[in-house]
């Protein structure tokens, strides 16, 4: 788990995040009440009272966790084994749920949680990609594809046609492709989140991606959303690996610059597919604020100048790859660069945030719980000290995904926003459960001392002891006259040469 230095400006994103959490908790409570009661009325002031039970839940968990950690402790090895076991169980559960969904879809049964694919993506969009994939498959069988196109949609259509060529021209082949993409993204999301946020957030993210209603329902919505997320996660893992290795002082200058350039290039190419990938630049900037391993006779390879050079190389490589990709596509399409770039940015500006009602009901409950847990970071700001592990995620959330149901994306994707807020939920729970380490350590020491004192039964020393000291007066064998007790040589006051 990485930790990052707290700066003077950390209070600004914290304040914005606090206001955002209050608004989202109120909106989530309102959406739940309207769903349960069937009412269309809106009482924002009443819904705002939901922040009170959220704050009470935080303090209850915090008090109980501090008490429990003073009574029970576990080793680092135990935590690693437990994390691996939980991850394996989650992956197995995710595969099992998707096999059950595929069998239910083939047999004409109901989808998980009663979700309709129309809640994820319109049937027209799914049919459009299926038609394009079938058409591309026909062209491939006739000797080649005449016009493949560019961008994320074309890449997804090519993958879909490839799946149809192996498994047959039927919807089950598209579902199988969605399953493969989801499982790849689940595994890579675990390792990337494990590096940047910790074990608990990584497990929370995997649990959501494996079992959420949105993920299972999107198996039957044939769109490039999960393809982009599958490509985004390796990019995040690449950037996270660079940050961890660099802050650990394990990279020489050439390796650091090369790895920084690769991370920036990945961000630039993914930004060409969707601008949300520019959030990777926030991760690339983390060496500036990350806790670095230095000293103890080790050669310092991550000094200030090297950090500045690595960050500059990452940003420049990102801009270069993005500009090259966009320029190449615009040139191939024969479009004016300025007009095409303006049209592309206009697509992002038209994607306005949606409400919580855009989510299916099971995910409505899950996302409301995630927002509640993410709000714990508001309180953790005051006890986390100079080093924090959550501020980059807050900044990434504010910049790229202000709400769990909207992300700055040209394609209207939702899963990246859900991922970021799930990470924040895991961080809120992790810091609430495992904060106050100094206080817990002091309590553990006092508990051990009190237990030792209560159980100690002293016995009489069986070893022989030395004789006790008897005080004696020292004296001479005969008395000396007082006149013989003077040893000073008297000299005149004006005699400066008193030594002969």
N, C-alpha and C positions, 0 to 999 in steps of 0.2 A: 504494500500500500504506500502510495506517495503522499508526502506532506509538503505544504507550500507556505511560504512566508506571508504573514499578515502585514499589509501595508496601511498607510494612512488613508488611502482611498477605498479600503475594503468596506467602509461604512456606507458608501454610496450604493453599490449593488445590494448590500444587506437591507438597506431601507426600502429600496424598490421591490426587492423580493418579499419583504414583510407585507407591504401593501398588496402585492400580487397574491400572496397566500390568503390574506383576509378576503379578498374579492373572490378567489377561486373556491374557498371553503363555503362562502355564502352562496355562490352559484351552484355548487354541487349539492348543498343541502336543499336549495330550491328545486333543482331538477329531480332529486329523489322524492321530495314531498309531492311535487306535481305528478310524478309517475305513479306513486302509490295512491293518491287521492283522486287522480284524474282531473284535477282542477287546472284551469288555465290562468288563474290569478297569480300575481307576482307581489310578494311582500319582502323587498330586499332588506329592510331593517330587521324584520323578524328572522330572516334567514341568516343575518349577520351574527345572531346569538350563537350560531353553531361553533364559533371560535372558542367559546367558553369550555364546552366538553373536550375540544381538541387540546386546549392548554391543560385541562385537568388530567387528561390521559397521559400527556408528556410527564407531568410531575409524578404521577403514580408509578409509571414505568421507571423513571429515574430513581425514585426512592427505593423501590423494590430491588432494582438491579444493584444499587450500592450495597444494600443489606446482603443480597445473595452472594456477591463477589467477596465480601468479607468472610463468608462461611465456607464457600467452595471455590477452588481454583483449579485450573487445568494447564497442562503444558502446551508448548507450541506444537509439538509433534501430534498431540491429541487433536488440536484444532485443524491441522492439515489433513489428518486422516478423516475426520468428520466432514470437512469440506469436500474432499474427494468422493466420499460415500454419498453425500447429498447430491452432488453434481451428477454422479452416475445414475442415481435414482430418478432425478429430474429428466435426464436425457431418455432413459427407458420409458418413463411415463409419457413424455412427449411423443415418442415413436408409437407407443401403444395407442394413444388417443388418435393419432393421425391414421393409423391402420383401421381403427374402428370407424372413423369418419369416412375413409375411402370405401370400406365395405358397406356402410350405410348408404353412401351415395350411389354405389353400383346397384344395390338392391332396392333403391327408391325409398329408403327410410328417411327419418327426420335428421336434420343437421344438429350438431351439439348445441345445447342450451336453447334450442328452438330458434336459432339465428337464421335469418334469411340472407342470402348473398347480396340482395339489394341494399341491405344496411351497410355493407362494406363498399360496394361499387355497383353502379347500375348494370342491369343485365345487358343493356345495349353496348356498354364499353367492353364487357367480357366477350360478348358475341363478336364485336369488331376485331379484337385480337385473335380470336379463334378463326375468323374468316381470313384474316391476313396470313396467319400461320398456315392454314390449309392451302391458300393460294401460293405461298412461297414453297410449300412442300410439292405442289404440282409442278412448279417451275424447276425445282431441283430434280424431279424425276424425268423431266423432259430435256434436261441437259444443262441447266444453270439458271441462276437468278438474274433477271434483267435489271432490276432496280431494287436494291436492298434498302437504301436510305441510310440515315445517320441518326445517332442519338439513342437514348435509353429504350424508347419504344421499339425501334428497329432491332436492337440487340435482343430484347425480350422476345420479339416475334421470331427471330432466328432460332433462339433456344427452344421456343415452343414448337416450331416446325421440326427441329431435331428430335424432340421428345415424341412428336407424332409419328415421325419416320420409324422409330424403334418400337413403339408401343401401339401403333395404330392410330388412325385419324378419328379419335373419339375423345370426349371430355375427360375420361379417366386418365389419359396420358398427361393432360394439362394439370390435373390434380396431383399426379405423381411429381411433376416438375415443381409445383408449389411446395410439396413436402420436402423435397431435396433442398430447395433454397432456404426454407425455414430452419431445417436442422443444421445446415452449414452456418447460418447467421447466429443460431443459438449457441453453438460451440465457440465461435470466434468472439461473440459478445461476452461470454463468460471470462475468457482469458484477458480480453482488453479491459473489462471492468475490474477484474481482479487486480490488475497492475495499477490502475489509476485510482480506484476507490476502495478496494478491500474485498475480503471474502464474503461478508454478509450482503453487500450490495450486488455482488456478482451472482450469488444464489437467488436473491430476490428477482433480479432481471431474468435469469434463466427460468425461474418458476412462472413468471408472467408470460414469457415468450412460448413456453411449452403448453400452458393450460388456459390461457386467456381466451375468452369468447371471440375477441377480435382476430386473434391469430388463427384459431380453428375455423372461424367463418370465412376468412380470406383465402382459405384453401380453394374455395369455389368461386372466387372473384379473380379472373385471369387478367391481371394487370401487372405492370412492371414494379409495383411498390416493393415487393419482397426481393426482387432482383437488385434494386438499388440498395436496399438495406444489407443484402448479402455482400455487395461490393463495398459498402461504406464500412462495415465492421473490420475487414482486413486492413483498410486504410487507417482506422483508429488503432488497431493492434500494432501496426507498423510505427505510428507516431508514439504510442505508449511505450513500445520497446525502446525507441530512441531516447525518450525522456528518462526512463529508468536507468538505462546503461550510461547515459551521459552524467546524470546526477550521482551515480555510483562511482564515477571517476574511472570507468573501465574502458573508455574509448580514447585512442590516440587522435591527434588532429586530423589526419586524412580519413580515418574511419568515421569520426564524428561528422565531418563535412559531407562525406558521401551519404551517410545515413540521413542526415538532415535534408540533403537534396532529394533523396528518394521519398521521404515523407512529404516534403513540399510538392513534389511532382505528382504523387498519388492524390493529394488534396486538390491540385489543379485539374487533373483529369476527371476526378469525381465531381468537381464543381462545374465542369462542362456538362456532365450528365444532369446535375441538379445543384442549384446554388446552396442548398443546405450543407453541402460538404465543405464549404468554407469554414464551418465551425471547427474543422480539424486544425485550422491555423491557431486557434486558442490553445489546443493541446501542444502544438509545436512551440508556442511561446513559453511553455511552462518551465524550461530550464532557467529562465530569468528569475523565477520565484521559487523553484523547487529547492528542497533541502539537499545540499551537496555534501558528499563524503570527501573530506580533505584532512590534511595533517597526518600526524603519527609517522613521519618519515616517508610518506607516500608522495610520489611525484604528482603535483597538481596539474591535471589536464583539462579541468573545467573552470578555468579562471574567467574573469570578466570579459577580457578581449575574445577569448575563444567562444564564450557564450554569445556575445554579440555577433561574431562571424557566423556561427551555426544558425542563429535565428535569421540573419540576413539571407543566408543561402537558401533556407527553407522558403522564406517569403518570395524571393526572386524566382526560384524554381517553380513555385506554385503559379505565379503570374505568367511566367513564360509558357508553361505547359497549357494553362487555360487559354491564353491568347492564341497559341499555335493551334489548339484543337478547334476553337471557335472560328478562327480565321480560315483554317483548312476546310471546314464544313461550309462556311459561307461562300468561299471561293468555288467549291465543288457544286454548290447549288446555284451559283451565278447571281447571288444577291448582294446588294449594297451593304457594306459592313456596318455603317452607322445606323441605317434603317433597320437592319436585321437585329442588331444589338438592342435598339430601342424597343422593338417588338418583343424580344425575349424578356427584357426587364418589365415590360407592361404586363406580361403573364403573371409575374410574381406579385405585382401590386394589386392585381384583381383578386387574388386569393385572400379573402378577408377571414378573420377568425370565426369559427363556428361554436355553438354552444355545446353543453354536455349532452344534450338530447341527440347529437349526431352519433353517439355511441350506442351499441346494443345494451340491453338492460344488465346482463351479467358484468360487462365491463364498466358500466356506470357505477356499480357498487365498488368494483376494484379500483377504479381511478379515483373515486372520492376517498377511499381509504389511503391510496398512495399520496394524494394531496395532503391529507391529514398528517401522515408520517413525514412528508417532506417539510411541513411547517415546523417540525421539531428543530430544524436548523436555525430558525429564528431565535430560539432560546439558547442554542448551543454557541451562538456567536459570543456570548458573554463569558463562557467558561473554557473555550478552546485554546486560549493562550496565544502566543506569537506564531505558532505553527498550526495550520488547518489543513484538512483534507477535502474540503467541499466547496471552497470559494470558486475554483475554475468551473465546476459544474453549474453553479448558480449563474455565473456570467454566461456560460454557453446556453443555458436555458433562457435567460433574459434576451439574448441576442437572436437565437435561432428558433426557439419554441416557447413563446410566452405562456401558452396554455397546453394542457395535455391533448387537446383535440385540434390543434393548429400548429403548423410548422411553416417556416419561410421556405416554401417549396413551389416550384413551377408546376408540379404534377398533382398537388393537393394531397400528398402523402400524410398519413397520420402516425404510422408506426415509429418514425424517428422521434416525434414528440413524446409518444408514450414511453419510448425507451429512456429518454432523458429524465422524465419525471419519475420513472421507476427507479432509476439510479439515485435520484434525490431522496426518494422514499427509503431506499436501503441505507443511504448515508445518514438520514435523520434517525432511523432506528438504531444504527450501529453506534453513532455518537451518543445517543441517549442511553444505550445499554452499557457502553464501555468507556464513558467519559469519567472525569474525576479520578484519574489513575493515582495521583499523589494522595488524595484523600483516602482512597480505598487501600493503598499500600500502608498508610499510617494506621488505619483501622485494623488491618491484618496484623501488623507488628504488635499493636497494643493487645489484640486478642491472643496472640501467641504468648506474649509476656505474662498476661494474666493467667493463662492456662498453665504455664510452666510454674509460676509461683504457687498456684493452688495445688498442684500435684507433687511438689517437691517435698520429700521427707528426708531431713538431714540425719546422719548417723554420726556416732562418736568416732573421732579419728583413731584408727588402730595403730598408727605409726608412733614410735617414740618421739617425744618433743624435746627440744634443747632446754637446758636449765635456764631458769628465769634470771634476768640481769639484776645484779645487786649493786646499788650505787655506792661508790667509794670516794673518799676524799684523798687527793694526791698531796703529799707533803715531802719536805726534805728530811734527811737523817739528822741534821743539826741546824741550829738557828744561825742566820747570817745577820750581822749587825747592820743597822740602817745606813751608817756612813759608808759601808762597802757596797751599797746598792746603787751607786751613781756611776753611770758608764759614759756620760756625755763629756766631751772635751770642750772646755770653755775657751773662747778666743775673743779678742777685742772686736768691737763693732766695725772698726775701720780696716780690719785685716781681711783683704780679699783673697789672700793666699793661705788658707787655713790648713792646707794639706802639705805635709813635709815628707 
